[in-house]
């Protein structure tokens, strides 16, 4: 038996009237990958913030490296070898990669002078592992590479305990595999890793053991060898879990949206149609052109050539407001940066797309705002304390429900959802899947963009796969779909798939 690296004893924390953690106790062995699992609001984030000095505990103790941990801020935690990479990035866009990495450990006058010529060797090695140029400005990197910079910074410092919060949310499969190799190297050196993810397949692949929290309470700890997807889901939600995905549709109606030879920034010659009552999936790797196509349809990017037809009529969109007025809604990939108004409350975020309907003679009808917000969020079973609370007080899954409620109020003809379940727990995923299927069953056309193949196959009536900005193939959902899409996303055209199958 390995000695414990972290012992969590009777940790409790309360925020106002919410008990975030209640007498949580468990141990994490030295040099293991210990997964922390639970639905949004289970208390995972609160616990890691207590360990890392962001939030003080109300009660209990944490023993780290054989001593009681007493840190008052993240800097003190880092000095003891505790490093955290949060899902929400904390990089400074106008600084270079190496400046961001060293900013937390070096004086301003020192890290400002850093360049790749006098870069510390331990930092250089980590950046080389991820093929990151240390002199690149962070603002010029995609979100996946920015995540890599955060991870590189954490492991380049003195690191005894590394906490990773949804580390693969924005990574490609290749980047994820590289991260897993790095985790294996750190583990071999004796580094203890707390791994938080909603992707149960990742936890089963990378973790040695897993602890589950629910509603601020400790549920249990198991060796990963004794776990499977079903047992972990049951521990998380406290009940047996049925089928993840609702039944597919077999009654799609007439064509509502038609895209013909559309070309724009990041994609070219894209054609497809969407029918009423169906969910059309868009599969592909990061950078395949799926999101670029959707934001162009929504009016947030310029059309270079081609045309769009909505209900048989030409659709002219120069701005998102044009698309909204025409009957197109869009739930974007980056919830925090693009979809929510972080400084506004829940009701303001809910009615954002229908302000013109609620306003009377230029004045907002506050009674109608309250009634609409309460009614629509009740339908989605959104969990919140008060509609006057800021939206950032909600878990990721409930933030996503508020954004969906925004579009339910707007009642669009076409709803585009881009990575709708990224960073959301399995229970909330199931609820959002059911919401999307219910919308389609009522005649709405839904476009689902997702990097998760099981989600695409489980939810889509038809699937279009993109690769390097072009449509690779289109297929109905049948027994061969997983194999076809899985190959098409890496550039194998359908005729090659068919040829290989016949050999």
C-alpha positions in Angstrom: 0.0 0.0 0.0 1.3 3.4 -1.0 1.4 6.1 1.7 -1.2 8.9 1.4 -0.1 12.1 -0.3 -3.3 13.9 0.6 -5.6 13.2 3.5 -8.9 15.0 3.5 -10.6 15.0 7.0 -14.1 16.2 7.7 -13.9 19.2 5.3 -17.0 21.4 5.3 -17.7 24.7 3.5 -20.9 26.9 3.4 -21.6 29.8 1.1 -24.6 31.8 2.4 -27.4 29.3 2.7 -25.7 26.7 0.5 -23.8 23.9 2.1 -21.1 23.2 -0.6 -19.3 20.5 1.3 -20.3 18.6 4.4 -17.8 16.5 6.4 -16.0 15.2 3.3 -13.2 12.7 4.1 -11.0 10.5 1.9 -7.4 9.8 1.1 -5.3 10.1 -2.1 -2.3 7.8 -2.4 1.1 9.2 -3.3 2.0 9.0 -7.0 -1.4 7.9 -8.2 -3.9 9.5 -10.6 -7.0 10.0 -8.5 -10.2 10.9 -10.3 -12.7 13.2 -8.7 -16.2 12.7 -10.1 -19.6 14.3 -9.5 -22.3 16.2 -11.1 -22.1 20.0 -11.4 -22.7 21.4 -7.9 -21.3 18.3 -6.2 -18.6 20.2 -4.5 -15.5 19.3 -6.6 -14.5 22.8 -7.4 -14.9 24.0 -3.8 -12.7 21.2 -2.6 -9.9 21.9 -5.0 -10.1 25.6 -4.2 -9.7 24.8 -0.5 -6.7 22.5 -1.2 -5.1 25.2 -3.4 -5.6 28.1 -1.0 -8.3 30.0 -3.1 -11.1 29.4 -0.5 -10.8 28.9 3.2 -12.5 25.9 4.8 -15.1 26.2 7.6 -14.1 23.0 9.3 -11.8 20.0 9.0 -8.2 19.5 8.0 -6.1 18.6 5.0 -2.8 16.7 5.5 -0.4 17.1 2.6 3.0 15.6 2.4 2.8 14.4 6.0 1.9 17.9 7.5 -1.4 19.8 8.0 -1.8 22.1 5.1 -2.2 25.8 6.0 -2.1 27.9 2.9 -3.9 31.3 2.5 -3.5 31.8 -1.2 -2.5 30.0 -4.4 1.1 31.3 -4.3 1.7 29.6 -0.9 0.1 26.4 -2.3 2.5 26.5 -5.3 5.5 27.0 -3.0 4.5 23.7 -1.4 4.3 22.0 -4.7 0.5 22.2 -5.3 -0.4 23.3 -8.9 -3.9 23.6 -10.4 -5.0 23.9 -14.0 -8.6 25.1 -14.0 -11.1 24.6 -16.9 -11.5 28.4 -17.1 -8.1 29.6 -18.4 -6.2 32.3 -16.5 -3.6 33.3 -19.1 -2.8 36.9 -20.0 -3.4 37.3 -23.8 -0.9 40.0 -24.4 2.0 38.2 -22.8 4.1 35.5 -24.5 3.9 31.8 -23.6 7.0 31.9 -21.4 6.0 35.1 -19.7 2.7 33.5 -18.7 4.5 30.5 -17.4 7.0 32.4 -15.3 4.6 35.2 -14.2 3.5 33.4 -11.1 7.0 32.5 -9.9 9.4 35.3 -11.1 9.5 39.0 -10.4 8.1 41.3 -13.1 11.5 42.7 -14.2 12.9 39.1 -14.6 10.1 37.3 -16.5 9.6 40.4 -18.8 13.2 39.8 -20.1 12.7 36.1 -20.7 13.1 34.7 -24.2 13.8 31.3 -25.7 17.5 31.9 -25.6 17.7 32.0 -21.8 14.7 29.9 -21.1 15.1 27.5 -18.1 15.7 24.0 -19.4 12.8 22.5 -17.4 10.4 25.0 -19.0 11.9 24.3 -22.5 11.4 20.6 -22.2 7.7 20.9 -21.3 7.0 23.3 -24.1 8.9 21.1 -26.6 6.8 18.2 -25.5 3.7 20.1 -26.7 5.4 21.7 -29.7 4.7 25.2 -28.3 6.8 28.2 -29.4 7.7 30.0 -26.1 7.9 33.4 -27.8 4.3 33.3 -29.2 1.7 35.7 -27.8 -1.0 33.7 -26.0 -3.7 35.6 -27.9 -2.5 34.1 -31.1 -3.0 30.5 -29.9 -6.2 28.5 -30.2 -8.1 27.5 -27.0 -6.6 24.0 -27.1 -3.1 25.2 -27.2 -3.8 27.8 -24.5 -4.9 24.9 -22.3 -1.6 23.2 -23.1 0.3 26.3 -22.0 -1.6 26.2 -18.6 -0.6 22.6 -18.2 3.0 23.2 -19.2 3.3 26.0 -16.7 1.9 23.8 -13.9 4.3 20.9 -14.5 7.3 23.1 -15.2 7.3 24.3 -11.6 8.1 22.3 -8.4 5.1 19.9 -8.6 4.2 17.4 -6.0 0.4 17.6 -6.5 -1.1 18.4 -9.8 -4.8 19.1 -10.0 -6.3 19.1 -13.5 -9.9 20.4 -13.9 -11.5 19.2 -17.2 -8.0 19.3 -18.9 -9.1 17.8 -22.2 -12.3 19.9 -22.8 -10.7 21.9 -25.6 -8.0 19.4 -26.7 -7.9 17.3 -29.9 -7.5 13.5 -29.7 -3.8 13.8 -30.5 -3.3 16.5 -27.8 -5.2 14.4 -25.3 -3.0 11.4 -26.0 0.1 13.6 -25.5 -1.3 14.8 -22.2 -2.0 11.2 -21.1 1.7 10.4 -21.9 2.8 13.3 -19.8 0.6 12.2 -16.9 2.2 8.8 -17.1 5.7 10.4 -16.9 4.7 12.5 -13.9 3.2 9.6 -12.1 6.4 7.6 -12.7 8.3 10.4 -11.0 6.0 10.2 -7.9 3.8 13.2 -8.7 0.2 12.8 -7.4 -2.5 13.9 -9.7 -6.2 14.8 -9.0 -8.0 14.4 -12.3 -11.5 16.0 -12.7 -13.5 15.2 -15.8 -17.0 14.6 -16.9 -15.7 12.2 -19.5 -16.0 8.8 -17.8 -14.2 7.1 -20.6 -11.1 9.2 -19.8 -11.3 8.4 -16.1 -11.5 4.7 -16.8 -8.5 5.0 -19.1 -6.2 7.2 -17.0 -7.1 6.9 -13.3 -5.9 4.5 -10.6 -8.8 5.2 -8.3 -11.9 7.5 -8.2 -13.8 9.3 -5.5 -17.4 10.5 -6.0 -19.1 13.5 -4.5 -22.8 14.3 -4.6 -24.5 17.4 -3.3 -21.5 18.3 -1.2 -21.4 14.8 0.4 -18.8 12.1 0.0 -20.2 9.0 -1.7 -17.3 6.7 -1.9 -13.9 5.7 -3.3 -13.1 2.7 -5.5 -10.1 1.3 -7.4 -10.7 2.0 -11.1 -10.4 -1.7 -11.7 -13.7 -2.3 -9.9 -15.5 0.4 -11.9 -17.3 0.6 -15.2 -19.4 3.4 -16.8 -22.7 2.3 -15.4 -21.5 1.9 -11.8 -19.8 5.4 -11.8 -22.9 7.1 -13.2 -25.1 5.4 -10.6 -22.7 6.6 -7.8 -22.9 10.2 -9.3 -26.6 10.5 -9.6 -27.7 8.3 -6.8 -29.9 6.1 -8.9 -29.9 3.6 -11.7 -29.4 5.3 -15.0 -31.3 4.5 -18.2 -30.4 5.1 -21.8 -28.3 8.2 -22.2 -29.9 9.2 -25.6 -33.6 9.6 -26.4 -34.9 7.7 -29.4 -34.1 9.0 -32.9 -36.7 10.6 -35.1 -38.3 8.7 -38.1 -40.7 11.5 -39.1 -38.6 14.5 -40.3 -40.6 17.0 -42.3 -39.9 19.2 -45.2 -36.6 21.0 -45.8 -36.4 24.2 -43.7 -32.8 25.2 -44.2 -30.7 24.8 -47.3 -27.0 25.7 -47.7 -25.6 25.7 -51.2 -21.8 25.9 -52.0 -21.2 28.1 -49.0 -17.6 29.4 -48.6 -16.3 31.5 -45.8 -13.4 31.9 -43.4 -12.1 28.4 -42.6 -14.3 26.4 -44.9 -15.3 26.1 -48.6 -18.0 24.7 -50.9 -20.2 23.4 -48.0 -23.7 22.2 -49.0 -26.4 20.5 -46.9 -30.0 20.7 -46.0 -31.9 20.5 -42.7 -35.5 19.2 -42.2 -38.1 20.1 -39.7 -38.1 17.8 -36.8 -34.6 16.3 -37.3 -31.3 16.6 -35.5 -28.5 17.0 -38.0 -25.1 16.2 -36.6 -21.8 17.9 -37.7 -18.8 15.8 -36.8 -15.1 16.5 -37.3 -11.9 17.3 -35.4 -11.1 20.7 -34.0 -10.4 23.1 -36.9 -12.4 21.0 -39.4 -14.6 24.1 -40.2 -17.8 23.1 -38.5 -17.9 26.1 -36.1 -16.8 28.4 -38.8 -19.6 27.3 -41.0 -22.2 27.8 -38.3 -21.1 31.2 -37.2 -21.3 32.3 -40.9 -24.8 31.0 -41.2 -25.6 32.9 -38.0 -24.2 36.2 -39.5 -21.1 36.4 -37.2 -18.7 35.9 -40.1 -18.8 37.1 -43.7 -20.0 34.9 -46.6 -17.5 34.7 -49.4 -19.7 32.9 -51.9 -22.7 30.6 -52.0 -26.2 31.1 -50.6 -28.5 30.1 -47.8 -32.3 29.4 -48.1 -34.6 29.4 -45.1 -38.1 28.0 -45.8 -37.4 28.2 -49.5 -36.5 31.9 -49.5 -33.0 33.5 -49.7 -31.6 34.3 -46.3 -29.5 37.5 -46.1 -27.6 37.8 -42.9 -24.9 40.3 -42.2 -25.1 40.3 -38.5 -26.4 37.9 -35.8 -29.5 40.0 -35.2 -30.5 39.4 -38.9 -30.3 35.6 -38.2 -32.3 35.9 -35.0 -35.0 37.9 -36.6 -35.2 35.4 -39.4 -35.7 32.6 -36.9 -32.2 31.1 -36.3 -30.8 30.6 -32.9 -27.2 29.7 -32.0 -25.7 28.3 -28.8 -22.0 28.8 -29.2 -19.1 26.6 -28.4 -17.4 28.9 -25.8 -20.1 29.4 -23.2 -18.2 31.8 -20.9 -16.7 34.1 -23.6 -19.5 34.3 -26.1 -22.9 33.0 -24.8 -23.4 34.3 -21.3 -23.3 37.9 -19.9 -21.3 37.2 -16.8 -22.1 40.4 -15.0 -25.8 40.0 -15.6 -28.3 38.0 -13.6 -30.2 34.9 -14.6 -33.4 36.7 -15.8 -31.4 39.2 -17.9 -29.5 36.3 -19.6 -32.8 34.4 -20.2 -34.6 37.2 -22.0 -31.6 38.5 -24.0 -32.9 37.3 -27.4 -36.4 38.6 -26.9 -35.9 42.0 -25.3 -37.9 43.6 -28.2 -40.9 41.5 -27.4 -40.9 42.2 -23.7 -40.3 45.9 -24.0 -43.4 48.2 -24.2 -42.9 51.7 -25.5 -39.2 51.4 -25.0 -39.5 50.2 -21.3 -38.9 46.7 -20.1 -41.9 45.0 -18.5 -40.3 43.7 -15.3 -43.3 41.6 -14.4 -43.3 39.8 -17.8 -39.5 39.3 -17.5 -39.9 37.6 -14.2 -42.8 35.5 -15.3 -41.1 34.4 -18.5 -37.9 33.6 -16.8 -39.5 31.5 -14.1 -41.8 29.6 -16.5 -39.1 28.7 -19.1 -36.5 27.7 -16.6 -39.0 25.6 -14.7 -39.6 23.7 -18.0 -35.9 23.0 -18.2 -35.6 22.2 -14.5 -32.8 24.7 -14.1 -31.4 24.8 -10.5 -30.8 28.3 -9.0 -31.3 30.2 -5.8 -32.9 33.3 -7.3 -33.4 34.6 -10.8 -31.7 37.8 -9.5 -28.4 36.0 -8.9 -25.7 36.4 -11.5 -25.5 33.6 -14.0 -21.9 32.8 -13.1 -23.2 31.6 -9.7 -24.7 28.6 -11.5 -23.0 25.3 -12.4 -21.9 24.8 -16.0 -24.9 22.6 -16.8 -27.4 25.1 -15.4 -25.7 28.0 -17.3 -26.3 25.9 -20.4 -29.9 25.5 -19.5 -30.3 29.2 -19.1 -28.9 29.7 -22.6 -31.2 27.1 -24.0 -34.1 28.8 -22.2 -33.2 32.0 -24.0 -33.7 30.3 -27.4 -36.9 28.5 -26.2 -38.3 31.9 -25.5 -37.2 33.1 -28.9 -38.8 30.0 -30.5 -36.5 29.8 -33.6 -37.2 27.7 -36.6 -33.6 26.5 -36.6 -31.4 26.0 -33.5 -27.7 25.5 -33.9 -26.0 24.0 -30.8 -22.1 23.9 -30.8 -20.6 21.5 -28.2 -23.7 21.9 -26.0 -22.5 19.4 -23.3 -18.8 20.4 -23.0 -17.8 20.5 -19.4 -21.2 19.3 -18.2 -21.9 16.3 -16.0 -23.6 13.2 -17.2 -26.9 13.9 -15.5 -27.2 17.4 -17.1 -26.1 15.9 -20.4 -29.0 13.5 -20.3 -31.4 16.4 -19.6 -30.1 18.6 -22.4 -30.3 15.7 -24.9 -33.9 15.2 -24.0 -34.5 19.0 -24.4 -33.0 19.0 -27.9 -35.0 15.9 -28.9 -38.2 17.5 -27.6 -37.6 20.7 -29.6 -37.1 18.6 -32.7 -40.2 16.6 -32.1 -42.2 19.9 -32.1 -40.9 20.8 -35.6 -37.7 22.7 -34.9 -34.7 21.9 -37.1 -31.7 21.3 -34.8 -28.0 21.3 -35.9 -25.7 19.6 -33.4 -22.0 20.3 -33.6 -19.9 18.0 -31.4 -16.4 16.6 -31.1 -17.7 13.6 -29.2 -18.4 10.7 -31.5 -20.8 8.9 -29.1 -22.8 12.1 -28.8 -23.0 12.6 -32.5 -24.1 8.9 -33.1 -26.4 8.9 -30.1 -28.3 12.1 -31.0 -28.2 12.6 -34.8 -30.8 11.5 -37.3 -28.2 12.3 -40.0 -24.5 13.1 -39.8 -22.3 15.4 -41.9 -18.6 15.0 -41.4 -16.1 17.8 -42.2 -12.4 17.6 -42.7 -10.1 20.6 -43.4 -12.9 22.9 -44.2 -14.8 20.6 -46.6 -17.7 18.2 -46.3 -16.3 14.7 -46.3 -19.4 12.6 -46.2 -23.1 12.6 -45.3 -24.9 9.5 -43.8 -28.1 8.4 -42.2 -27.9 7.0 -38.7 -27.5 3.2 -39.0 -25.3 0.4 -37.9 -22.4 1.5 -40.0 -22.4 5.2 -38.9 -19.8 5.0 -36.1 -17.2 3.4 -38.4 -18.0 5.7 -41.3 -17.8 8.9 -39.3 -14.8 7.8 -37.3 -12.8 7.4 -40.5 -14.2 10.4 -42.2 -13.1 12.8 -39.4 -9.5 11.9 -40.1 -9.8 12.4 -43.9 -10.8 9.0 -45.2 -13.5 9.6 -47.9 -16.5 7.2 -48.0 -15.4 5.4 -51.1 -12.2 4.4 -49.3 -14.2 3.1 -46.4 -16.3 1.1 -48.7 -13.3 -0.2 -50.6 -11.6 -1.3 -47.4 -14.7 -3.1 -46.2 -14.9 -5.1 -49.4 -11.3 -6.3 -49.3 
